């Protein structure tokens, strides 16, 4: 539940066994009826209300496959786990959020906003 454990599965064979790492713990939990952990991810299991704008100051190459966006979650959720957020946005909006690069979070009088990288073509889908 805390996201700090590693889970392995063994597929036994006649002469040898294969060992697999279960790397998507959220998907494993969902498949086995384990409750989603909002405390770890900051995200509820619902369709998020998202307001976003493109950050043109950082993206100088219009042919780059990824674009930086600034977003707010107006539904009250917060991003604590980028991989969980990326998965939910893929399911809900078709966005391909980059999880191998940095992201940022800023708080101000208007609330919390986030800066993430998203595949440009998936935003128009």
C-alpha positions as CSV (number, residue, x, y, z in Angstrom):
1,X,0.0,0.0,0.0
2,X,2.9,2.4,0.7
3,X,4.6,1.7,-2.6
4,X,7.8,0.7,-0.9
5,X,7.5,-3.0,-1.4
6,X,8.5,-5.2,-4.3
7,X,6.3,-8.0,-5.6
8,X,7.5,-11.0,-7.5
9,X,5.6,-13.9,-9.2
10,X,7.1,-17.3,-10.1
11,X,5.8,-19.3,-13.1
12,X,7.0,-22.9,-12.4
13,X,8.1,-25.0,-15.3
14,X,9.1,-28.6,-15.7
15,X,12.9,-28.0,-15.6
16,X,13.1,-24.3,-14.7
17,X,10.9,-21.5,-13.3
18,X,10.5,-17.9,-14.5
19,X,10.6,-15.0,-12.1
20,X,8.6,-11.9,-12.9
21,X,8.6,-8.5,-11.1
22,X,5.2,-7.0,-10.7
23,X,6.1,-3.4,-11.4
24,X,2.6,-1.9,-11.7
25,X,1.4,-2.3,-8.1
26,X,-1.7,-0.1,-8.8
27,X,-2.9,-2.3,-11.6
28,X,-2.2,-5.4,-9.5
29,X,-4.2,-4.0,-6.6
30,X,-7.1,-3.2,-8.9
31,X,-7.1,-6.7,-10.4
32,X,-7.2,-8.2,-7.0
33,X,-9.8,-5.9,-5.4
34,X,-7.3,-4.0,-3.2
35,X,-8.5,-0.5,-2.5
36,X,-6.6,2.4,-4.3
37,X,-4.3,4.2,-1.9
38,X,-5.2,7.9,-2.1
39,X,-2.7,8.7,0.7
40,X,0.2,7.6,-1.4
41,X,-0.8,9.0,-4.8
42,X,-2.9,12.0,-3.7
43,X,-5.5,11.0,-6.4
44,X,-9.0,9.7,-5.9
45,X,-10.6,7.1,-8.3
46,X,-12.8,9.5,-10.3
47,X,-12.7,11.5,-13.5
48,X,-10.5,14.5,-12.6
49,X,-11.4,18.1,-13.4
50,X,-8.3,19.4,-15.1
51,X,-7.5,22.9,-16.3
52,X,-4.4,23.1,-18.4
53,X,-2.4,25.5,-20.6
54,X,0.7,25.0,-22.7
55,X,3.9,26.4,-21.4
56,X,5.3,28.0,-24.5
57,X,8.3,29.6,-22.8
58,X,10.0,26.3,-22.4
59,X,9.2,24.6,-25.7
60,X,11.1,26.3,-28.4
61,X,11.0,23.4,-30.9
62,X,7.5,23.1,-32.5
63,X,8.4,19.7,-33.9
64,X,9.2,18.2,-30.5
65,X,7.0,15.2,-29.7
66,X,6.5,16.4,-26.1
67,X,5.2,19.7,-24.8
68,X,5.2,21.1,-21.3
69,X,1.9,22.0,-19.8
70,X,0.8,23.7,-16.6
71,X,-2.3,22.1,-15.0
72,X,-4.5,22.5,-12.0
73,X,-6.7,19.7,-10.5
74,X,-9.9,21.6,-9.6
75,X,-11.4,18.4,-8.2
76,X,-9.4,18.6,-5.0
77,X,-6.9,15.9,-5.8
78,X,-3.1,16.4,-5.8
79,X,-0.3,14.7,-7.6
80,X,2.1,12.8,-5.3
81,X,2.9,9.9,-7.7
82,X,3.4,10.9,-11.4
83,X,3.1,7.3,-12.6
84,X,-0.4,6.9,-11.0
85,X,-1.4,10.3,-12.4
86,X,-0.1,9.4,-15.9
87,X,-2.1,6.2,-15.9
88,X,-5.3,7.9,-14.8
89,X,-4.9,10.6,-17.5
90,X,-4.2,8.0,-20.1
91,X,-7.5,6.2,-19.2
92,X,-9.6,9.4,-18.8
93,X,-8.3,11.7,-21.5
94,X,-5.9,9.7,-23.7
95,X,-2.9,11.8,-22.6
96,X,0.5,10.3,-22.8
97,X,2.2,11.9,-19.8
98,X,6.0,11.5,-19.7
99,X,7.1,9.7,-16.5
100,X,10.8,9.5,-17.2
101,X,11.4,13.3,-16.8
102,X,11.0,15.7,-14.0
103,X,7.8,17.5,-13.1
104,X,7.2,20.3,-10.7
105,X,4.6,21.5,-8.2
106,X,3.9,25.1,-7.1
107,X,1.5,26.5,-4.6
108,X,0.2,30.1,-4.5
109,X,-2.9,32.1,-3.6
110,X,-4.8,30.5,-6.5
111,X,-4.0,27.0,-5.4
112,X,-1.6,24.3,-6.5
113,X,-0.5,23.9,-10.1
114,X,1.8,21.3,-11.7
115,X,4.1,21.3,-14.7
116,X,4.4,18.0,-16.6
117,X,5.5,16.9,-20.1
118,X,2.8,15.4,-22.4
119,X,3.0,13.9,-25.9
120,X,1.8,16.7,-28.1
121,X,-0.4,14.5,-30.3
122,X,-2.2,13.0,-27.3
123,X,-3.4,16.4,-26.1
124,X,-5.4,16.9,-29.3
125,X,-7.1,13.4,-29.0
